[in-house]
């Protein structure tokens, strides 16, 4: 069993990291957050999630590999190689050994049965495809790609989309960049006939259920795991940082509908605390996942997952 693997009930979960490092600053990524909260929690936020000296936000771009009912399921597929990404120059033309890391985890591309894109952002759909002979083709030739219908409609350049103007230049660049993301990472799997669009809920198997969790994007979703007495929820970008557990009203700068994103975050944190679900976000370094309890108007982390610190 790979080192970065835990088992919940009958489901095996392996963490595969594509990229790790600092991106901008914490106050850029979580603009509503305040310095006092970061400093008060510095003992456990640094150095995994935050570098106090330069206020750098630290994150992983990673995939969660699930083995459930004899199938291999990927949750989110990172940035991908060879991409044009003007909205995020740090990841433009990225070249990583992601596929080799998947193989180290025992996964060949042809072995993948299901790919879950929790939402359509560049760092969650990149390895849906790879560049071969100048063409974008599905990386996982035998997989069904599960994509929220609301996001597919919202990000498709050919469909009418956003009803408001971008909030700022950063958002304008993201919206323009999303056209490239759709064209290189989503459209090719549609053309290959490998996409299933879903809405509200979609059951993958007896242990795994997709649920709509809008706000971060219109189609943002979570994947819930129920197996035996074990519980977990893969929350995608609902939580970019653990400080959002402490203060659920704090959105990331990437959230589309700020009020809805905060409402959804609080609702799922409440459920996770009540059911003792392991909360598994897309981008947390360190132990990568945690359990939480209600504490006043917010929540507190009570335990970290058993993944090695990454």
VONUBA-498234 format. One record per residue: x negated, y negated, z negated of N, C-alpha, C in turn. Coordinates in steps of 0.1 Angstrom, whole numbers, plus 5000, padded with zeros to 4 digits. Example, Ala and Ser with C-alpha at 12.3 -4.5 7.8 and 13.67 -1.06 7.14 Angstrom:
% residues 2
[[4868; 5057; 4922]; [4877; 5045; 4922]; [4868; 5033; 4922]]
[[4872; 5022; 4929]; [4863; 5011; 4929]; [4871; 5000; 4921]]
This chain:
% residues 310
[[4992; 5012; 5000]; [5000; 5000; 5000]; [4991; 4987; 5000]]
[[4994; 4978; 5009]; [4985; 4965; 5009]; [4986; 4958; 4995]]
[[4975; 4951; 4992]; [4974; 4944; 4979]; [4985; 4934; 4977]]
[[4989; 4927; 4987]; [4999; 4917; 4986]; [5013; 4923; 4988]]
[[5016; 4933; 4980]; [5029; 4940; 4982]; [5035; 4943; 4968]]
[[5048; 4940; 4968]; [5056; 4945; 4956]; [5068; 4953; 4961]]
[[5074; 4960; 4952]; [5086; 4968; 4955]; [5097; 4964; 4946]]
[[5109; 4960; 4952]; [5121; 4957; 4945]; [5131; 4968; 4949]]
[[5135; 4976; 4940]; [5145; 4987; 4943]; [5139; 4995; 4954]]
[[5146; 4997; 4965]; [5141; 5005; 4976]; [5134; 4997; 4987]]
[[5132; 4984; 4985]; [5126; 4975; 4995]; [5112; 4971; 4991]]
[[5103; 4973; 5001]; [5089; 4969; 4999]; [5087; 4956; 5006]]
[[5080; 4947; 4999]; [5078; 4933; 5004]; [5063; 4930; 5004]]
[[5058; 4927; 5016]; [5044; 4923; 5018]; [5042; 4909; 5023]]
[[5033; 4902; 5017]; [5030; 4888; 5021]; [5019; 4888; 5031]]
[[5021; 4881; 5042]; [5011; 4880; 5053]; [5009; 4865; 5055]]
[[4997; 4860; 5052]; [4995; 4845; 5052]; [4988; 4842; 5066]]
[[4994; 4833; 5073]; [4989; 4828; 5086]; [4978; 4817; 5083]]
[[4982; 4807; 5075]; [4973; 4796; 5073]; [4975; 4791; 5058]]
[[4965; 4785; 5052]; [4966; 4780; 5039]; [4958; 4767; 5038]]
[[4963; 4757; 5031]; [4955; 4745; 5029]; [4963; 4733; 5025]]
[[4957; 4721; 5025]; [4965; 4709; 5021]; [4971; 4703; 5034]]
[[4983; 4697; 5031]; [4990; 4689; 5041]; [4995; 4676; 5035]]
[[4990; 4665; 5040]; [4994; 4652; 5035]; [4993; 4651; 5020]]
[[5003; 4644; 5014]; [5003; 4643; 4999]; [5016; 4648; 4994]]
[[5016; 4650; 4981]; [5028; 4655; 4974]; [5039; 4644; 4976]]
[[5036; 4632; 4974]; [5046; 4621; 4974]; [5051; 4619; 4988]]
[[5043; 4623; 4999]; [5048; 4623; 5013]; [5058; 4634; 5015]]
[[5054; 4646; 5010]; [5063; 4658; 5013]; [5075; 4658; 5004]]
[[5074; 4654; 4992]; [5085; 4653; 4982]; [5087; 4638; 4979]]
[[5092; 4630; 4987]; [5092; 4615; 4985]; [5099; 4610; 4973]]
[[5109; 4617; 4968]; [5116; 4613; 4956]; [5109; 4616; 4943]]
[[5099; 4624; 4944]; [5092; 4629; 4932]; [5084; 4617; 4926]]
[[5081; 4618; 4912]; [5074; 4608; 4906]; [5061; 4613; 4900]]
[[5051; 4604; 4898]; [5038; 4608; 4894]; [5039; 4614; 4880]]
[[5048; 4609; 4871]; [5048; 4614; 4857]; [5052; 4629; 4857]]
[[5061; 4633; 4865]; [5065; 4647; 4865]; [5053; 4656; 4870]]
[[5046; 4652; 4880]; [5035; 4659; 4884]; [5024; 4660; 4873]]
[[5021; 4649; 4867]; [5011; 4648; 4857]; [5015; 4657; 4845]]
[[5028; 4656; 4841]; [5032; 4663; 4829]; [5031; 4678; 4831]]
[[5032; 4683; 4844]; [5031; 4697; 4847]; [5019; 4701; 4854]]
[[5008; 4693; 4853]; [4996; 4695; 4860]; [4989; 4708; 4856]]
[[4991; 4713; 4844]; [4984; 4725; 4840]; [4987; 4737; 4848]]
[[5000; 4738; 4853]; [5004; 4749; 4861]; [5006; 4746; 4876]]
[[5008; 4733; 4879]; [5009; 4729; 4893]; [4996; 4729; 4901]]
[[4985; 4725; 4893]; [4972; 4725; 4899]; [4964; 4737; 4895]]
[[4956; 4743; 4904]; [4953; 4738; 4917]; [4961; 4745; 4928]]
[[4970; 4754; 4925]; [4977; 4762; 4935]; [4985; 4753; 4944]]
[[4993; 4744; 4938]; [5003; 4737; 4946]; [4999; 4722; 4948]]
[[4989; 4718; 4941]; [4986; 4703; 4941]; [4972; 4701; 4937]]
[[4965; 4692; 4944]; [4952; 4687; 4941]; [4953; 4673; 4935]]
[[4952; 4672; 4922]; [4954; 4659; 4916]; [4945; 4648; 4921]]
[[4932; 4651; 4924]; [4923; 4640; 4928]; [4927; 4632; 4940]]
[[4934; 4639; 4950]; [4938; 4632; 4962]; [4953; 4633; 4964]]
[[4960; 4639; 4954]; [4975; 4641; 4955]; [4979; 4650; 4967]]
[[4970; 4659; 4971]; [4972; 4667; 4983]; [4983; 4678; 4979]]
[[4992; 4679; 4988]; [5002; 4690; 4988]; [4996; 4702; 4994]]
[[4996; 4713; 4987]; [4990; 4726; 4992]; [5001; 4736; 4995]]
[[4999; 4743; 5006]; [5009; 4753; 5010]; [5004; 4764; 5018]]
[[5011; 4774; 5019]; [5009; 4786; 5028]; [5019; 4785; 5039]]
[[5014; 4789; 5051]; [5023; 4793; 5062]; [5023; 4808; 5062]]
[[5034; 4814; 5060]; [5034; 4829; 5058]; [5046; 4836; 5062]]
[[5045; 4849; 5064]; [5056; 4858; 5067]; [5058; 4868; 5056]]
[[5070; 4870; 5053]; [5074; 4881; 5044]; [5078; 4894; 5052]]
[[5070; 4904; 5050]; [5073; 4917; 5057]; [5081; 4926; 5048]]
[[5093; 4930; 5052]; [5102; 4938; 5044]; [5103; 4952; 5051]]
[[5102; 4962; 5043]; [5104; 4976; 5048]; [5116; 4981; 5040]]
[[5127; 4983; 5047]; [5140; 4986; 5041]; [5148; 4996; 5050]]
[[5152; 5007; 5045]; [5160; 5017; 5052]; [5153; 5021; 5065]]
[[5140; 5023; 5064]; [5131; 5028; 5075]; [5130; 5018; 5086]]
[[5132; 5005; 5083]; [5130; 4995; 5093]; [5120; 4985; 5088]]
[[5114; 4978; 5098]; [5104; 4967; 5094]; [5110; 4954; 5098]]
[[5111; 4945; 5089]; [5118; 4932; 5090]; [5108; 4921; 5087]]
[[5107; 4911; 5096]; [5099; 4900; 5093]; [5107; 4888; 5089]]
[[5104; 4881; 5079]; [5111; 4868; 5075]; [5102; 4857; 5078]]
[[5106; 4849; 5089]; [5098; 4838; 5094]; [5085; 4842; 5100]]
[[5081; 4834; 5110]; [5069; 4839; 5118]; [5059; 4828; 5120]]
[[5059; 4818; 5111]; [5047; 4809; 5111]; [5047; 4799; 5123]]
[[5035; 4794; 5125]; [5032; 4784; 5135]; [5030; 4789; 5149]]
[[5022; 4800; 5150]; [5018; 4806; 5163]; [5006; 4799; 5169]]
[[5000; 4806; 5178]; [4988; 4801; 5185]; [4991; 4793; 5198]]
[[4982; 4784; 5202]; [4983; 4778; 5215]; [4995; 4768; 5217]]
[[5000; 4763; 5206]; [5012; 4754; 5207]; [5008; 4739; 5209]]
[[5017; 4733; 5216]; [5016; 4718; 5217]; [5025; 4713; 5206]]
[[5019; 4706; 5197]; [5027; 4701; 5185]; [5023; 4686; 5182]]
[[5028; 4677; 5190]; [5024; 4663; 5187]; [5029; 4658; 5174]]
[[5040; 4664; 5169]; [5046; 4659; 5156]; [5037; 4664; 5144]]
[[5029; 4674; 5146]; [5020; 4679; 5136]; [5006; 4683; 5142]]
[[4998; 4672; 5144]; [4985; 4675; 5151]; [4977; 4685; 5144]]
[[4979; 4687; 5131]; [4971; 4696; 5123]; [4973; 4711; 5128]]
[[4985; 4713; 5134]; [4987; 4727; 5139]; [4988; 4728; 5154]]
[[4984; 4717; 5161]; [4984; 4718; 5176]; [4972; 4726; 5180]]
[[4974; 4735; 5189]; [4964; 4744; 5194]; [4958; 4753; 5184]]
[[4966; 4757; 5174]; [4961; 4765; 5163]; [4957; 4779; 5169]]
[[4946; 4784; 5163]; [4942; 4798; 5167]; [4939; 4805; 5154]]
[[4947; 4815; 5150]; [4946; 4823; 5138]; [4946; 4838; 5142]]
[[4942; 4846; 5133]; [4942; 4861; 5134]; [4954; 4867; 5128]]
[[4966; 4860; 5130]; [4978; 4864; 5124]; [4982; 4879; 5127]]
[[4981; 4882; 5140]; [4985; 4896; 5144]; [4976; 4906; 5138]]
[[4963; 4903; 5136]; [4954; 4912; 5130]; [4958; 4914; 5115]]
[[4962; 4903; 5109]; [4966; 4904; 5095]; [4979; 4912; 5093]]
[[4988; 4911; 5103]; [5000; 4920; 5103]; [4995; 4934; 5104]]
[[4986; 4937; 5113]; [4981; 4951; 5114]; [4974; 4956; 5101]]
[[4967; 4947; 5094]; [4962; 4951; 5081]; [4973; 4954; 5072]]
[[4984; 4948; 5073]; [4996; 4952; 5065]; [5003; 4964; 5070]]
[[4998; 4970; 5081]; [5004; 4982; 5086]; [5015; 4980; 5097]]
[[5015; 4968; 5103]; [5026; 4964; 5112]; [5020; 4961; 5126]]
[[5023; 4969; 5136]; [5020; 4966; 5150]; [5032; 4959; 5155]]
[[5030; 4950; 5165]; [5041; 4942; 5171]; [5053; 4951; 5175]]
[[5050; 4962; 5181]; [5061; 4971; 5186]; [5068; 4978; 5175]]
[[5063; 4977; 5163]; [5070; 4984; 5151]; [5081; 4975; 5145]]
[[5081; 4963; 5149]; [5091; 4954; 5142]; [5105; 4956; 5147]]
[[5114; 4958; 5138]; [5128; 4960; 5142]; [5136; 4948; 5142]]
[[5134; 4939; 5132]; [5142; 4927; 5130]; [5133; 4915; 5127]]
[[5135; 4904; 5133]; [5129; 4891; 5129]; [5139; 4882; 5124]]
[[5138; 4877; 5112]; [5147; 4867; 5106]; [5140; 4853; 5107]]
[[5146; 4844; 5114]; [5142; 4830; 5114]; [5152; 4823; 5104]]
[[5147; 4819; 5092]; [5156; 4813; 5083]; [5161; 4799; 5088]]
[[5154; 4793; 5097]; [5158; 4781; 5104]; [5148; 4778; 5115]]
[[5152; 4769; 5124]; [5144; 4766; 5135]; [5135; 4754; 5133]]
[[5124; 4756; 5125]; [5114; 4746; 5124]; [5101; 4752; 5129]]
[[5091; 4744; 5134]; [5080; 4749; 5141]; [5072; 4759; 5133]]
[[5072; 4758; 5120]; [5064; 4767; 5111]; [5071; 4779; 5106]]
[[5083; 4782; 5113]; [5091; 4794; 5109]; [5094; 4803; 5121]]
[[5091; 4798; 5133]; [5094; 4805; 5145]; [5083; 4807; 5155]]
[[5071; 4802; 5151]; [5060; 4802; 5161]; [5056; 4816; 5167]]
[[5055; 4826; 5158]; [5050; 4839; 5164]; [5062; 4847; 5169]]
[[5074; 4840; 5171]; [5084; 4847; 5178]; [5079; 4851; 5192]]
[[5070; 4843; 5197]; [5064; 4844; 5211]; [5049; 4843; 5210]]
[[5043; 4848; 5221]; [5029; 4845; 5224]; [5027; 4842; 5238]]
[[5016; 4836; 5241]; [5012; 4832; 5255]; [5005; 4843; 5262]]
[[5011; 4848; 5273]; [5004; 4858; 5281]; [5005; 4854; 5296]]
[[4993; 4853; 5302]; [4993; 4849; 5316]; [5001; 4837; 5319]]
[[4999; 4827; 5310]; [5006; 4814; 5311]; [5021; 4814; 5309]]
[[5027; 4825; 5303]; [5041; 4825; 5301]; [5043; 4829; 5286]]
[[5053; 4822; 5280]; [5057; 4826; 5266]; [5066; 4838; 5267]]
[[5062; 4849; 5260]; [5070; 4861; 5259]; [5071; 4865; 5245]]
[[5082; 4874; 5242]; [5084; 4878; 5228]; [5072; 4886; 5223]]
[[5067; 4882; 5211]; [5056; 4889; 5204]; [5060; 4903; 5200]]
[[5073; 4905; 5196]; [5078; 4917; 5191]; [5088; 4923; 5201]]
[[5083; 4932; 5210]; [5092; 4935; 5221]; [5104; 4944; 5218]]
[[5104; 4950; 5206]; [5115; 4959; 5203]; [5124; 4953; 5192]]
[[5122; 4940; 5188]; [5129; 4934; 5177]; [5141; 4927; 5181]]
[[5151; 4927; 5172]; [5163; 4918; 5173]; [5159; 4906; 5165]]
[[5160; 4894; 5171]; [5157; 4881; 5164]; [5171; 4875; 5159]]
[[5172; 4874; 5146]; [5184; 4868; 5140]; [5182; 4853; 5138]]
[[5190; 4845; 5145]; [5189; 4830; 5144]; [5202; 4824; 5140]]
[[5202; 4815; 5131]; [5215; 4808; 5127]; [5221; 4801; 5139]]
[[5233; 4803; 5142]; [5240; 4797; 5154]; [5239; 4782; 5153]]
[[5242; 4777; 5141]; [5242; 4762; 5139]; [5229; 4756; 5143]]
[[5218; 4762; 5139]; [5204; 4757; 5143]; [5202; 4758; 5158]]
[[5206; 4769; 5163]; [5204; 4771; 5178]; [5211; 4760; 5186]]
[[5223; 4756; 5182]; [5230; 4746; 5188]; [5223; 4732; 5186]]
[[5219; 4730; 5174]; [5213; 4717; 5170]; [5200; 4714; 5177]]
[[5192; 4724; 5178]; [5178; 4722; 5183]; [5177; 4725; 5198]]
[[5187; 4731; 5204]; [5187; 4733; 5219]; [5187; 4720; 5226]]
[[5176; 4717; 5234]; [5176; 4704; 5241]; [5187; 4703; 5251]]
[[5193; 4714; 5255]; [5204; 4713; 5265]; [5218; 4711; 5259]]
[[5219; 4710; 5246]; [5232; 4709; 5240]; [5233; 4695; 5233]]
[[5245; 4689; 5232]; [5246; 4677; 5224]; [5243; 4679; 5210]]
[[5235; 4670; 5203]; [5230; 4674; 5190]; [5233; 4663; 5180]]
[[5223; 4656; 5176]; [5224; 4648; 5164]; [5233; 4636; 5165]]
[[5241; 4633; 5155]; [5250; 4622; 5156]; [5245; 4609; 5150]]
[[5233; 4609; 5145]; [5227; 4597; 5139]; [5213; 4594; 5145]]
[[5209; 4582; 5143]; [5195; 4578; 5147]; [5185; 4584; 5137]]
[[5173; 4587; 5142]; [5163; 4591; 5132]; [5160; 4581; 5121]]
[[5157; 4586; 5109]; [5156; 4577; 5098]; [5143; 4569; 5099]]
[[5132; 4575; 5105]; [5120; 4568; 5106]; [5111; 4574; 5117]]
[[5099; 4569; 5119]; [5091; 4573; 5130]; [5087; 4588; 5128]]
[[5085; 4592; 5116]; [5081; 4606; 5113]; [5093; 4615; 5118]]
[[5105; 4611; 5115]; [5116; 4620; 5119]; [5118; 4619; 5134]]
[[5116; 4608; 5140]; [5117; 4607; 5155]; [5107; 4616; 5161]]
[[5094; 4617; 5156]; [5084; 4626; 5162]; [5088; 4640; 5160]]
[[5094; 4643; 5148]; [5099; 4657; 5146]; [5110; 4661; 5156]]
[[5119; 4652; 5158]; [5130; 4655; 5167]; [5125; 4657; 5181]]
[[5115; 4649; 5186]; [5109; 4650; 5199]; [5102; 4664; 5200]]
[[5094; 4667; 5189]; [5086; 4679; 5189]; [5095; 4691; 5189]]
[[5107; 4690; 5183]; [5116; 4702; 5183]; [5120; 4707; 5196]]
[[5119; 4698; 5207]; [5122; 4703; 5220]; [5111; 4713; 5225]]
[[5099; 4710; 5222]; [5088; 4719; 5225]; [5089; 4732; 5217]]
[[5093; 4731; 5205]; [5094; 4743; 5196]; [5105; 4752; 5202]]
[[5116; 4746; 5206]; [5127; 4754; 5212]; [5122; 4761; 5225]]
[[5116; 4753; 5233]; [5112; 4758; 5246]; [5101; 4769; 5246]]
[[5092; 4768; 5236]; [5081; 4779; 5236]; [5084; 4790; 5226]]
[[5093; 4788; 5216]; [5095; 4798; 5206]; [5109; 4804; 5205]]
[[5119; 4797; 5211]; [5133; 4802; 5210]; [5138; 4806; 5224]]
[[5137; 4797; 5234]; [5142; 4800; 5247]; [5137; 4813; 5253]]
[[5124; 4816; 5252]; [5119; 4829; 5258]; [5125; 4842; 5252]]
[[5129; 4841; 5239]; [5135; 4853; 5233]; [5150; 4854; 5237]]
[[5156; 4843; 5240]; [5169; 4843; 5246]; [5169; 4849; 5260]]
[[5159; 4845; 5268]; [5158; 4850; 5281]; [5155; 4865; 5281]]
[[5149; 4870; 5271]; [5146; 4884; 5270]; [5158; 4892; 5265]]
[[5168; 4885; 5261]; [5180; 4892; 5256]; [5178; 4898; 5242]]
[[5170; 4892; 5234]; [5167; 4898; 5221]; [5173; 4890; 5209]]
[[5181; 4880; 5212]; [5186; 4871; 5201]; [5200; 4875; 5197]]
[[5203; 4875; 5184]; [5216; 4876; 5179]; [5218; 4863; 5171]]
[[5228; 4856; 5175]; [5232; 4844; 5168]; [5243; 4847; 5157]]
[[5241; 4842; 5145]; [5251; 4845; 5135]; [5255; 4833; 5128]]
[[5266; 4833; 5120]; [5271; 4822; 5112]; [5278; 4828; 5100]]
[[5278; 4819; 5089]; [5284; 4823; 5076]; [5275; 4834; 5069]]
[[5277; 4846; 5073]; [5269; 4857; 5067]; [5266; 4867; 5078]]
[[5255; 4875; 5076]; [5252; 4886; 5085]; [5245; 4896; 5077]]
[[5250; 4908; 5077]; [5244; 4919; 5069]; [5234; 4927; 5078]]
[[5222; 4928; 5073]; [5212; 4935; 5080]; [5212; 4950; 5076]]
[[5214; 4953; 5063]; [5215; 4967; 5058]; [5222; 4966; 5045]]
[[5222; 4977; 5038]; [5229; 4978; 5025]; [5222; 4969; 5014]]
[[5209; 4966; 5016]; [5202; 4958; 5006]; [5200; 4943; 5010]]
[[5202; 4940; 5023]; [5198; 4927; 5028]; [5210; 4920; 5034]]
[[5212; 4907; 5030]; [5223; 4899; 5035]; [5219; 4885; 5038]]
[[5221; 4880; 5050]; [5218; 4866; 5053]; [5230; 4858; 5050]]
[[5228; 4846; 5044]; [5238; 4837; 5040]; [5235; 4823; 5045]]
[[5245; 4816; 5050]; [5243; 4802; 5054]; [5240; 4793; 5042]]
[[5230; 4784; 5043]; [5226; 4776; 5032]; [5222; 4762; 5038]]
[[5231; 4755; 5044]; [5228; 4743; 5052]; [5223; 4731; 5043]]
[[5217; 4722; 5050]; [5212; 4710; 5043]; [5198; 4706; 5048]]
[[5189; 4715; 5046]; [5175; 4713; 5052]; [5176; 4712; 5067]]
[[5183; 4721; 5073]; [5188; 4719; 5087]; [5202; 4724; 5087]]
[[5210; 4721; 5098]; [5224; 4725; 5098]; [5226; 4740; 5096]]
[[5216; 4748; 5101]; [5217; 4763; 5101]; [5208; 4769; 5091]]
[[5202; 4762; 5082]; [5193; 4768; 5072]; [5200; 4780; 5065]]
[[5192; 4790; 5062]; [5198; 4802; 5056]; [5189; 4808; 5046]]
[[5195; 4817; 5038]; [5187; 4824; 5028]; [5190; 4839; 5030]]
[[5180; 4847; 5027]; [5182; 4862; 5027]; [5182; 4867; 5013]]
[[5193; 4873; 5010]; [5194; 4879; 4996]; [5191; 4894; 4996]]
[[5185; 4898; 4986]; [5181; 4912; 4984]; [5188; 4918; 4972]]
[[5195; 4929; 4973]; [5201; 4936; 4962]; [5198; 4950; 4964]]
[[5190; 4956; 4955]; [5186; 4970; 4956]; [5184; 4975; 4942]]
[[5193; 4985; 4938]; [5193; 4990; 4924]; [5196; 4978; 4915]]
[[5188; 4976; 4905]; [5190; 4965; 4896]; [5182; 4953; 4899]]
[[5174; 4954; 4910]; [5165; 4943; 4914]; [5173; 4933; 4923]]
[[5169; 4920; 4921]; [5175; 4909; 4929]; [5164; 4899; 4934]]
[[5166; 4894; 4946]; [5157; 4884; 4951]; [5164; 4876; 4961]]
[[5159; 4864; 4964]; [5165; 4855; 4974]; [5153; 4848; 4981]]
[[5152; 4850; 4994]; [5142; 4843; 5002]; [5149; 4830; 5007]]
[[5144; 4819; 5002]; [5151; 4806; 5003]; [5145; 4797; 5014]]
[[5135; 4802; 5022]; [5130; 4794; 5033]; [5124; 4781; 5028]]
[[5129; 4770; 5034]; [5124; 4756; 5030]; [5133; 4749; 5020]]
[[5141; 4756; 5013]; [5149; 4750; 5003]; [5140; 4745; 4992]]
[[5129; 4751; 4990]; [5119; 4747; 4980]; [5105; 4746; 4986]]
[[5101; 4734; 4989]; [5087; 4732; 4994]; [5077; 4733; 4982]]
[[5082; 4729; 4970]; [5073; 4728; 4959]; [5080; 4732; 4946]]
[[5073; 4738; 4936]; [5080; 4741; 4924]; [5086; 4729; 4916]]
[[5081; 4717; 4919]; [5087; 4706; 4912]; [5102; 4704; 4916]]
[[5106; 4710; 4927]; [5120; 4709; 4931]; [5129; 4719; 4923]]
[[5122; 4728; 4916]; [5129; 4737; 4906]; [5132; 4728; 4894]]
[[5122; 4720; 4890]; [5124; 4712; 4878]; [5135; 4701; 4881]]
[[5134; 4695; 4893]; [5143; 4685; 4897]; [5150; 4688; 4910]]
[[5161; 4696; 4910]; [5168; 4700; 4922]; [5173; 4689; 4932]]
[[5174; 4677; 4927]; [5179; 4666; 4935]; [5168; 4661; 4944]]
[[5155; 4665; 4942]; [5144; 4660; 4951]; [5143; 4668; 4964]]
[[5145; 4661; 4975]; [5144; 4668; 4988]; [5130; 4667; 4993]]
[[5127; 4675; 5003]; [5115; 4673; 5011]; [5117; 4662; 5022]]
[[5107; 4657; 5027]; [5108; 4647; 5038]; [5113; 4654; 5051]]
[[5114; 4667; 5051]; [5119; 4674; 5063]; [5134; 4677; 5063]]
[[5140; 4674; 5051]; [5155; 4677; 5050]; [5163; 4668; 5059]]
[[5173; 4674; 5066]; [5181; 4667; 5075]; [5193; 4660; 5068]]
[[5201; 4667; 5061]; [5212; 4661; 5053]; [5208; 4661; 5039]]
[[5204; 4649; 5034]; [5199; 4649; 5020]; [5208; 4653; 5009]]
[[5221; 4648; 5010]; [5230; 4652; 5000]; [5234; 4667; 5000]]
[[5236; 4672; 5012]; [5239; 4686; 5013]; [5227; 4695; 5009]]
[[5215; 4691; 5013]; [5203; 4699; 5009]; [5202; 4700; 4994]]
[[5204; 4689; 4987]; [5203; 4689; 4972]; [5214; 4697; 4966]]
[[5226; 4696; 4971]; [5237; 4704; 4966]; [5235; 4719; 4968]]
[[5230; 4723; 4980]; [5227; 4737; 4983]; [5216; 4742; 4974]]
[[5206; 4734; 4972]; [5194; 4738; 4963]; [5199; 4741; 4949]]
[[5207; 4732; 4944]; [5212; 4733; 4930]; [5220; 4746; 4929]]
[[5229; 4748; 4939]; [5238; 4760; 4938]; [5230; 4773; 4938]]
[[5220; 4774; 4947]; [5212; 4786; 4948]; [5203; 4788; 4936]]
[[5198; 4777; 4930]; [5190; 4778; 4918]; [5199; 4783; 4906]]
[[5211; 4778; 4906]; [5220; 4782; 4895]; [5223; 4797; 4896]]
[[5226; 4801; 4908]; [5228; 4816; 4910]; [5216; 4824; 4907]]
[[5204; 4820; 4911]; [5192; 4827; 4908]; [5190; 4828; 4893]]
[[5192; 4817; 4886]; [5190; 4817; 4872]; [5200; 4827; 4865]]
[[5212; 4826; 4869]; [5223; 4835; 4863]; [5220; 4850; 4866]]
[[5216; 4853; 4878]; [5215; 4867; 4882]; [5200; 4872; 4881]]
[[5191; 4863; 4876]; [5177; 4866; 4875]; [5171; 4871; 4888]]
[[5175; 4864; 4898]; [5169; 4867; 4912]; [5155; 4861; 4912]]
[[5146; 4869; 4919]; [5133; 4864; 4922]; [5134; 4854; 4933]]
[[5130; 4842; 4932]; [5131; 4831; 4942]; [5118; 4832; 4950]]
[[5120; 4834; 4963]; [5108; 4835; 4972]; [5109; 4825; 4983]]
[[5102; 4813; 4981]; [5102; 4803; 4992]; [5093; 4806; 5003]]
[[5093; 4798; 5013]; [5085; 4801; 5025]; [5070; 4797; 5023]]
[[5068; 4787; 5015]; [5054; 4781; 5016]; [5047; 4780; 5003]]
[[5051; 4786; 4993]; [5044; 4785; 4980]; [5031; 4793; 4980]]
[[5020; 4787; 4977]; [5008; 4794; 4974]; [5009; 4801; 4960]]
[[4997; 4803; 4954]; [4997; 4810; 4941]; [5003; 4823; 4942]]
[[5012; 4826; 4932]; [5019; 4839; 4932]; [5031; 4840; 4941]]
[[5034; 4829; 4948]; [5043; 4829; 4959]; [5058; 4829; 4956]]
[[5062; 4833; 4944]; [5076; 4835; 4940]; [5077; 4834; 4925]]
[[5089; 4832; 4920]; [5091; 4830; 4906]; [5106; 4833; 4902]]
[[5108; 4835; 4889]; [5121; 4835; 4883]; [5123; 4822; 4876]]
[[5136; 4818; 4874]; [5138; 4805; 4868]; [5150; 4806; 4858]]
[[5151; 4797; 4849]; [5163; 4796; 4840]; [5168; 4781; 4840]]
[[5181; 4780; 4837]; [5186; 4766; 4835]; [5180; 4759; 4823]]
[[5177; 4746; 4825]; [5171; 4739; 4815]; [5175; 4724; 4816]]
[[5185; 4720; 4809]; [5191; 4707; 4810]; [5197; 4705; 4824]]
[[5194; 4694; 4830]; [5200; 4691; 4844]; [5192; 4699; 4855]]
[[5181; 4704; 4851]; [5172; 4711; 4861]; [5170; 4726; 4857]]
[[5159; 4731; 4861]; [5155; 4745; 4858]; [5141; 4746; 4854]]
[[5137; 4757; 4848]; [5123; 4759; 4844]; [5119; 4773; 4850]]
[[5106; 4774; 4854]; [5101; 4786; 4858]; [5097; 4795; 4846]]
[[5102; 4807; 4846]; [5100; 4816; 4835]; [5090; 4827; 4837]]
[[5088; 4831; 4850]; [5078; 4841; 4853]; [5075; 4840; 4868]]
[[5062; 4844; 4871]; [5058; 4844; 4884]; [5059; 4858; 4890]]
[[5059; 4860; 4903]; [5060; 4873; 4909]; [5046; 4880; 4907]]
[[5047; 4893; 4910]; [5035; 4901; 4908]; [5025; 4901; 4920]]
[[5028; 4892; 4930]; [5018; 4891; 4941]; [5005; 4885; 4936]]
[[4994; 4889; 4941]; [4981; 4883; 4937]; [4981; 4868; 4941]]
[[4975; 4860; 4933]; [4974; 4846; 4936]; [4967; 4844; 4949]]
[[4974; 4837; 4958]; [4968; 4834; 4972]; [4967; 4819; 4974]]
